[in-house]
Amino acid sequence: MDNNWTKIISTSDSIKAEMIKGFLTENEIETFLLNKKDSSYHFGEVEIYVQAENALKAKHLINSNNLL
């Protein structure tokens, strides 16, 4: 991963993370998820990253649509 990616959210809810990723993709914001959850015990976080120049727009879209 290069330095142009910024973490905008970290959540333990992987379904919510996928929904947010899909929403951002629909709004033409390239997104990727980094799953840090333990596969056996299902604890940990899923992190959502966007390009640095899209971070403010992505956070605004998420907050204004009550996705958290």
C-alpha positions, 0 to 999 in steps of 0.5 A: 500500500502506498502513502496515498491511502488514508484510513477513514474508518475502523469497525468490528462490523464487517457487514457494515464495512462492506456496505460503506465500501459499496456506498463509496464505490457508488459515489465514485470513491475508490475504496479498499478494506483491510480485514484484521479480524481473527478468522477463528474467534471473529474479533478485531477490526475491518479498516476502510481506506480511500485515496487521501484526496477523497478522505474528506468527501468520503467522511462527509458522505458517510456522516451525512447518510448516517452510515455509522 
